[in-house]
Amino acid sequence: MKNSLPTVAVLAHGLDRIYPSSHRQTAVDMLHNGGLLTDFPSGTNPDRQNFIKRNRIVAGLAEATIVVESADKGGSLITADMAFSYGRDVYSFPGRVTDVHSRGCNNLIRQNKAGLITCADDLITSMRWDVDLNAERLPKQTQLIFPDNGDDNPIVAYLLKHKEAHINDLSVSLDLPIQQLSTLLFELEMDGRVKSMPGSIYKLTQPL
């Protein structure tokens, strides 16, 4: 909103109220550049379980879900899991391993459910928001997926050239979402062509 970008709020109650009430002016401002959305009828209270229910809409609406801070359990992790199950991109800010409020974020990254970002530029690059839309269009993602695992497979070709690569680098270079890329890498692992290393690093098991 500060940068005049359209902003949508998904409510956990009816449209006849704003909770907390201190956010009323913010809600009014959203109506001029964005909006308010809910699937709860008027008169519905902001009960705890409603926030979990509305998270499915947040996960579905957003092009990417970002978890900034979370303990082992929390609403943001539920939203991240929903987004992951929808095939949406999920990102997380890492934290110190001794910080209880970063355990959820670190676990998402460790489980390859979220890409690691440390700043807005990381997100922009990973989501390819910096790509000139008027430039020549890149091949569609489906054109990068081949049924065979030979050296014409883009993942194999990339690893052959770079020896090894982090999953985030592969995602950006091949223009593939993390979730889809993880599936393809797993298939290559099962075929014995690619080996997973600590830290989400991948390399070929043997030269072609």
Backbone torsions as a table, in degrees:
resi	resn	phi	psi	omega
1	MET	NA	-37.6	179.7
2	LYS	-61.1	-30.5	-179.7
3	ASN	-101.9	18.5	176.8
4	SER	62.0	30.6	176.2
5	LEU	-91.9	142.1	178.3
6	PRO	-56.8	131.2	-177.2
7	THR	-129.4	129.3	-179.0
8	VAL	-118.5	132.3	176.3
9	ALA	-105.8	132.8	176.3
10	VAL	-102.8	116.9	-173.1
11	LEU	-89.8	151.9	177.4
12	ALA	-103.2	26.0	-178.9
13	HIS	-158.3	-175.4	-179.7
14	GLY	-74.2	167.2	-178.7
15	LEU	-78.1	-1.9	-178.0
16	ASP	-84.1	3.7	179.7
17	ARG	-152.8	162.7	174.7
18	ILE	-124.5	126.9	-179.8
19	TYR	-126.8	129.7	-8.3
20	PRO	-71.5	156.5	-174.8
21	SER	-62.9	-22.6	179.7
22	SER	-66.7	-13.4	-179.7
23	HIS	-95.7	10.5	-175.3
24	ARG	-59.6	-44.5	-178.9
25	GLN	-65.1	-37.0	176.6
26	THR	-61.7	-40.9	178.8
27	ALA	-63.9	-40.2	178.2
28	VAL	-63.2	-42.4	179.2
29	ASP	-62.9	-35.6	179.7
30	MET	-63.5	-31.1	-178.3
31	LEU	-64.5	-22.1	-179.8
32	HIS	-87.6	-17.6	-179.9
33	ASN	-154.5	71.0	-176.8
34	GLY	142.1	-121.0	177.6
35	GLY	159.8	179.4	177.3
36	LEU	-118.6	138.0	-175.8
37	LEU	-134.0	138.9	175.1
38	THR	-157.3	153.5	172.7
39	ASP	-113.0	14.5	176.6
40	PHE	-98.3	137.8	179.2
41	PRO	-71.3	158.9	177.1
42	SER	-57.5	142.9	-177.6
43	GLY	97.3	-9.9	179.1
44	THR	-76.6	129.4	179.6
45	ASN	-80.2	155.2	177.7
46	PRO	-77.9	64.2	-179.9
47	ASP	-72.8	157.0	-174.0
48	ARG	-56.6	-44.2	-176.3
49	GLN	-66.8	-22.2	-179.6
50	ASN	-69.4	-29.2	-179.6
51	PHE	-68.3	-36.6	177.4
52	ILE	-68.6	-39.4	179.7
53	LYS	-64.2	-41.3	-177.3
54	ARG	-72.3	-18.0	-179.1
55	ASN	-63.1	-26.5	179.3
56	ARG	-65.9	-31.6	178.0
57	ILE	-73.1	-41.0	177.4
58	VAL	-58.7	-46.4	-178.8
59	ALA	-64.7	-35.5	-178.8
60	GLY	-77.3	-33.1	-178.3
61	LEU	-75.1	-39.6	-171.7
62	ALA	-75.3	138.5	174.7
63	GLU	-68.8	-29.4	177.2
64	ALA	-148.8	143.7	176.0
65	THR	-107.5	130.0	-177.4
66	ILE	-118.8	126.0	176.2
67	VAL	-105.2	115.1	-176.7
68	VAL	-87.2	-40.7	-178.5
69	GLU	-155.8	135.6	178.8
70	SER	-164.2	142.7	173.2
71	ALA	-79.5	-166.2	-178.2
72	ASP	-60.4	-32.8	-179.8
73	LYS	-131.5	150.2	179.0
74	GLY	167.2	164.1	-178.8
75	GLY	-61.9	-34.3	-179.4
76	SER	-66.6	-33.2	177.6
77	LEU	-70.4	-35.2	176.3
78	ILE	-63.1	-43.9	178.4
79	THR	-63.3	-41.6	179.3
80	ALA	-62.7	-42.2	178.5
81	ASP	-63.8	-39.6	177.7
82	MET	-63.9	-46.2	179.8
83	ALA	-61.0	-41.1	178.9
84	PHE	-62.4	-41.5	-179.8
85	SER	-68.7	-24.9	178.0
86	TYR	-83.3	-5.3	-176.6
87	GLY	81.6	15.8	177.9
88	ARG	-84.0	158.9	177.6
89	ASP	-76.8	137.8	178.8
90	VAL	-125.9	136.3	179.3
91	TYR	-131.6	155.8	-177.9
92	SER	-146.7	144.2	173.8
93	PHE	-88.7	126.1	179.7
94	PRO	-74.3	159.8	177.7
95	GLY	-141.4	177.2	178.5
96	ARG	-63.0	141.2	-177.8
97	VAL	-65.5	-19.9	179.9
98	THR	-90.4	-4.7	-178.0
99	ASP	-88.9	114.7	-177.9
100	VAL	-64.0	-25.2	-178.9
101	HIS	-83.9	1.9	176.8
102	SER	-115.4	-2.1	-176.6
103	ARG	-61.5	-41.2	179.9
104	GLY	-63.2	-42.8	178.7
105	CYS	-63.7	-47.3	-178.8
106	ASN	-63.4	-36.4	179.2
107	ASN	-67.2	-38.9	177.9
108	LEU	-60.1	-42.7	179.7
109	ILE	-68.2	-43.5	-178.8
110	ARG	-62.8	-35.6	-179.0
111	GLN	-84.9	5.0	-178.9
112	ASN	60.1	27.5	174.9
113	LYS	-90.0	-17.7	-177.1
114	ALA	-138.7	144.2	173.4
115	GLY	-82.4	148.1	-178.3
116	LEU	-86.0	126.7	174.0
117	ILE	-132.1	152.0	179.5
118	THR	-125.2	-7.8	-179.0
119	CYS	-161.3	173.6	-179.0
120	ALA	-63.6	-35.0	-179.6
121	ASP	-62.9	-35.3	177.2
122	ASP	-61.0	-43.7	-179.8
123	LEU	-65.7	-44.8	-178.9
124	ILE	-60.3	-42.9	-179.6
125	THR	-68.2	-45.4	-177.7
126	SER	-65.3	-37.6	179.4
127	MET	-83.5	-4.6	179.4
128	ARG	61.2	32.8	176.7
129	TRP	-74.6	-12.4	179.7
130	ASP	-90.8	0.7	-179.4
131	VAL	-78.3	134.6	179.2
132	ASP	-69.9	115.3	-178.1
133	LEU	-67.6	-19.3	179.8
134	ASN	-88.2	-8.2	179.0
135	ALA	-75.2	172.2	179.9
136	GLU	-59.4	130.1	-175.9
137	ARG	-68.2	140.6	177.9
138	LEU	-75.9	157.6	176.2
139	PRO	-58.4	146.6	177.9
140	LYS	-64.5	154.2	-177.8
141	GLN	-58.8	-36.9	-178.0
142	THR	-64.8	-22.7	179.2
143	GLN	-77.0	-12.3	-179.6
144	LEU	-93.2	-3.9	-175.8
145	ILE	-105.4	120.3	-178.0
146	PHE	-114.8	147.0	-179.4
147	PRO	-70.5	-23.9	-179.5
148	ASP	-98.0	167.8	-178.1
149	ASN	-114.2	29.4	179.4
150	GLY	-76.5	-170.9	-176.1
151	ASP	-73.7	-3.3	174.4
152	ASP	-88.4	-5.1	172.6
153	ASN	-68.6	126.5	-174.8
154	PRO	-60.7	-33.4	178.7
155	ILE	-68.6	-46.5	179.1
156	VAL	-62.0	-43.3	-179.3
157	ALA	-62.7	-39.5	-179.6
158	TYR	-66.7	-44.6	-179.6
159	LEU	-69.2	-30.6	177.1
160	LEU	-65.4	-35.7	-178.7
161	LYS	-79.6	-40.3	-173.4
162	HIS	-103.1	1.8	178.3
163	LYS	72.2	-51.3	177.1
164	GLU	-154.5	160.2	-177.4
165	ALA	-158.0	148.6	173.9
166	HIS	-76.8	149.8	-177.5
167	ILE	-60.1	-32.3	178.1
168	ASN	-67.1	-38.6	177.7
169	ASP	-65.4	-40.7	177.2
170	LEU	-62.9	-41.7	-178.8
171	SER	-60.6	-45.8	-178.8
172	VAL	-70.7	-45.2	-175.4
173	SER	-67.2	-36.9	-177.4
174	LEU	-97.6	-1.4	178.7
175	ASP	57.3	47.5	179.0
176	LEU	-122.2	134.7	175.6
177	PRO	-60.6	149.6	-178.5
178	ILE	-55.1	-43.2	-176.6
179	GLN	-62.9	-45.2	-179.4
180	GLN	-68.9	-39.6	179.4
181	LEU	-64.1	-39.7	179.4
182	SER	-60.1	-39.8	178.7
183	THR	-64.8	-43.9	-179.5
184	LEU	-66.0	-39.5	178.2
185	LEU	-65.5	-38.8	178.4
186	PHE	-62.7	-41.2	178.6
187	GLU	-63.0	-39.6	178.5
188	LEU	-68.2	-35.1	176.1
189	GLU	-64.3	-44.3	-179.9
190	MET	-64.0	-28.3	179.3
191	ASP	-84.3	-5.3	178.0
192	GLY	79.9	16.2	-177.8
193	ARG	-95.7	-28.0	-175.9
194	VAL	-126.8	144.1	179.2
195	LYS	-118.7	134.1	178.1
196	SER	-89.2	129.7	-179.8
197	MET	-111.2	162.9	176.9
198	PRO	-56.8	144.2	178.7
199	GLY	83.6	22.9	179.3
200	SER	61.3	33.5	176.3
201	ILE	-96.7	138.7	179.7
202	TYR	-126.0	145.1	176.0
203	LYS	-149.6	163.3	178.5
204	LEU	-71.7	145.0	179.4
205	THR	-72.2	-29.2	178.3
206	GLN	-157.3	150.4	179.6
207	PRO	-62.4	147.0	176.9
208	LEU	-79.8	NA	NA
